[in-house]
């Protein structure tokens, strides 16, 4: 029985898709053999947000599970957040979270933030794509005048990529299917937190990764604390601007862009997003990915320059990189029936 299946039988547990709010006093039970039985507590967490840019968007749901090795019960928190704006329709479609839910059940972000910081304490933290969540956490900390936290961070997505490199995608829903897990409500914070926990712990059981129980030892390079930026397990690339990719938004990729950016970007409008760059070991190609979907490539000259830059930056052992970017829209044709847009991607200098 998996953790998600076991939770169905646990009295007091309410699925994240339900309207009832989970209290921090409730506990989650875990009895699978792949869970570590010794060591310090590890906190898994996930945020749902109104968009992708932490400078402009806000958190709408927070969940965290504190895994205590050797314990039979593991505390958790899960809260919706009251916000000062209507939810974008595509976020409601993606998450199932509505304006009515946030009005009825949402709590103040500053209160939940304090509870979250107290809940994680000094423990290491894990999220599926931790770079994304850390940026929103740091933005909330700055926005509400809290002191930066210094916890060590680890990325379940990086573990998945290392453990199962041959999978066509490492999206959380795809990992759930690959591992035969009940994925619950997609894009709800508690369900995604539990899936990240499963992926993280199960990744240590794969032959190509250490077979021992999970530890939180640094991966090749020293870990960075959350306060110092995203953990080094997925390096952040900022600049230079010559890494520019043009005409990404063909009809083949339009659904991917609309799922991330919302419907139809107006001509000339710029949207802040996060993209991944993947260095291919068997060729000179550098792929551009959005939500684990390949949407383009760096040109051969730019790919060569990028590879040289990561070598100069002592990052040659990594294959995956993340960067903040701007997507710009422009119509492909003047035909009224053509609803697709050309997407321009600029990798900014110093996250501007």
N, C-alpha and C positions, 0 to 999 in steps of 0.2 A: 504494500500500500504506500503510495506517495504522500508527501506532506499535504498536497492540495486535496487528495482524496480523504486523508485522515481528518482534515479540518471539517469536512462535511458532517462528521459524526461527533464533533466536539461541541458539547453543550455550552452555549454562550458565545460561540463564533457566529458572526453574521458576514456573509459574503460582501465584498467591497461594492458589488453592484446593488446591494440593498440600501434602503434609505436610513436605516438605523446607524447611529455613530458608534464605533467601537471605543470602549473605554480602556484606558491604560491599565486598569486592574485586571482585565481579561488576560488569558495566557494562551499561547499556542503550544501544542504538544508535538514533539518530533521524536520518532523512534527508529529511524532508518539507520542501517549500519554505516552508511557513508558520511554520517554526521560525526565530526570530531568529538571525542569524549574527554579531552584535556586541553588546557590552555586558557587564555584570557577570553572574555566575552568579545563578540564581534557584532556590530550593529549593521544590519542591512536596511536600506531606505530607498524611497522613490518619491519623486514629485510629479504631479501633473500641472501643466502650466497653460497660460493663454496663448503661448506662441513660443518662438525659438530664441528671441533676443532678450537676455536678462535685463538690459538697460531700459527696455520699453515694456516688456511683458511681466506678468506676475504669476505666482504660484496659486493654484486653486485646490490642490489636495496634497496632503502630506501623510506618509505612512512610514513606519520603521518597526523592525523586529529585532530584538536583542537576543542573539543566540548565545546561550550560556553552556559551554561544553560540559557534558556530564549531567546536566539538569534534565528533568522531565517536562518542565514547563518553561516557556520563554515569553516574556512580556512583550507587548507591542502597543503602538499607538496608531491611530488613523483618524484624520480630521479633514473635513472640507473647510475651505477658507472663504470668508466674505470678501468680495472685491468691489471696487468703485466704478465698474464699467460692465456693460453687457458682454456676455461671452460671444466670441466669434462663432458663427453657425457651424463652421467646419470642426471646431473644437468640441462642440456638443455632439456632433455626428461621430467624431473619433472616440470620445470618452464615454458618452452617455450622460455626462454631467450637464445639468441645465441651470439656467438662471434661478428658477424656482428652488432648486435644491440648495444653491448657495445662499439664497435669501433665508430659507427656512432653517438650514443646518450649519451654515458657514460661521466660523469663529474668526475673531480678529487675528490677523497675521502676526502681530507682535506677541500676542499671548501664546499662540501655537509655536512660534519661533523659540520663545523661552522654554516651553515644555520640551521641544525637540532637542535643544542644546543640553538641557538637564538630562534628558533620556539617554543621549549618546554618551554623555560624560567624557572620560578621557580615552574611550575605547576606539580601536580601529573601526573604520566604516567601509562598507562595500555598497556599490550601486551598479546597475547593469551597464550604463554608459556614464561613468562617474563624472567625466568632464562636463557633460551637460548639467547634471544636478548640482555640481559644485559651483558652477557659475551662478545659478539661480540662488543657491544658499548664500554665497558671498554677497550677491546683490541685495538680498533681503537683510542680511546682517548690517550692511552699510546703510541701507534705507532706513532701518529702525534704530540705528545708533548703538548696536551691540558690539562687543569686543570680538575681534576675529578669533576663530577657533583653530586649534593646532593639531587636530586629529590626523593620524595617518590614513590615507585613502587607498582603496584597491578597486579594480575594475573587473566585474564579472564578464563584460564583453571581451576584454583582453584575454581573460582566461579561456573563454569559449573559442576565440580565434586561435589560440595556441593549442588547445586540446583537439579541436575538430577543424583543422585548416582546409579540408577538402570540401566542406559544405558550401553550397552556392551562395548562401546568405546566413548571417548570424543574428537576424532579427529575433527578438525575444519569443514571439509567437512561433517562429520556425524552430527555435531551439526546443520549445515545449513539445512540438510535434515530433521532432527528432528523438527526444528523450522519453516520448510516450507519457507526457505529463498532462494533467487537466489544467489548461491555461486560464480557467476562470474568466473574468471579465477583462478583456484586453484594454490597456490604457487606463486602468484603475490602479491607484497607488499601492494598495495592499496586495492585490493579486500579483502585480508586477514585482513587488518586493519579494514575495514568496518564490516566484519563478527565478528571480535573480539568485536567491539563496540556493535553490536546487541546482542551477547551472554552475554556480561557483563551486559548491562542494563536489558535485559529480565530475567536474573537470579534473579533479585531482585523482580520479580513479581510472583515467584513460592511460593506456600504456605509454604513449609518447610524452606524458607528463609524469612528475614524481608520483609513485604509487602509494606513498605514505599518506596519512591523514593530512588535511589541509593545514598549512601554517601561514603565517603572515610575514614570512621573510621577504626582503626586497627581491624584486625580479631584475637581475642583471645590473640595474643602476639603482643608486640610492633613492628611496621613496621621498616624495615631497609632501609636506603637510598641506591640508586644505587651505590654510591661511596664505601659503606661498603660491597657490595656484593649483591647477589640476595635477593629479599624481602623474609620475613620469611613465607609468605603464602604457599610456597612450600620449605620446609627446604632442605638445601644442606647437603648431607652426604659425608664425606671424610674419607676413611679408616675405621677400620683397614683392613689389607689385608686378614684376615681369611674369609671374606665374598666373597668367590670365587665360581663361577658357571661354571660347565664344560659341554662340549658337547651340546651347545645350537643350533648349526646350522644344525639341521636335515633337511631333504627335506621339511618337513611341514612348516618350518620357513624361508627357504632360500630366498623366494621372499622379505620378510621383511628386511632381512639383506642386500640383494643386493640393495634395494631401498634406504637404508641409507648409506651403505658403498661402493656402486659401485659393479661392476661385480667381482665375484670370488676372494676372498682374497687369496693371495699366502700363501703357507705353511710357518709358522713362522713369517709372517708379522703382525705388530701390527697397529691398527687403533684407533684413539681417537674418542670416541662417547659419547653421553649422554644417559643414561637409567633412567627408573623410577622403584622404588621399591614400591609395594603396599602391605600394611599390611591388611590381611583379618580379619574382625571383627568376623566372624562366625566360624573361624578355626584358627589353628596355622600357616597357610601357609603365606609366603611372596613371592608374585609374582614378576617376573622380566619382565618389559615391554619395548618395543622398538617402538617408534612412536605409543603408545597406543595399541600395540598388545602384548599379553602375549607370551613370548618366552622361559620361563623357571621359575623355582622356586629355592629359596634357599633350601638347604638340611635341614631336620628337625632340626639338631643340629645347623646349621648356622642361621636358622630362629629364634630359641630360643635365640641365642646369640645376634642377631640383635634386637629383641624385648627388651632384657635387656639393650642394648646400648641406644636405644631411650628413654627408661624410665630414665636411668641415665642421659641422656642429656636433660631431661625435655621437651621431644617432644612427649609424649604419646598421646596427643590429635590429632595428625596428622595421617592420613592413607597413604598419598602419599609422597614420597621422591624422590629427584633427585640426581644423582651422575655422575661425570665424570668416564669414564671407558675405558678400552682398549680391543678391540676384536682381538683375534689371530686366524689365519686360519690354518687348517690342513686337508688334504684330508681324507674322510671317508674310501674309498677303493682305490685300485690301478686300478680299471676298467676305461678305457678311456672314457666310456660313463657316468660315474658318475661325475656329475659336482657340487656336493654339498660339503660343507666344514664343518668341526667341528669348532665351535666358542667357544673360551675361554674368559671369562670376568673376569677382575681383577678390583675391586674397589680400586683406588689408595689412598695412604696416602698423604694428603695435595696437591691433584691435580697434582701429579708429572707426 
